[in-house]
C-alpha cells in the first residue's frame, strides 16, 4: 500500500500545481493584454 500512497500524493501535488498555474494564467493573461492595450492607447 505504500506505493499507492506515494503515487496518490504525487498525483495530488501535480494536480494542485497544474490548477495553481492555470488559475494564475487566467488572471495574468487578461491583465497583461489590458496593460498592453492601455500602454498603446
C-alpha positions, 0 to 999 in steps of 0.5 A: 500500500505504500506505493499507492500512497506515494503515487496518490500524493504525487498525483495530488501535488501535480494536480494542485500545481497544474490548477495553481498555474492555470488559475494564475494564467487566467488572471495574468493573461487578461491583465497583461493584454489590458496593460498592453492595450492601455500602454498603446492607447 
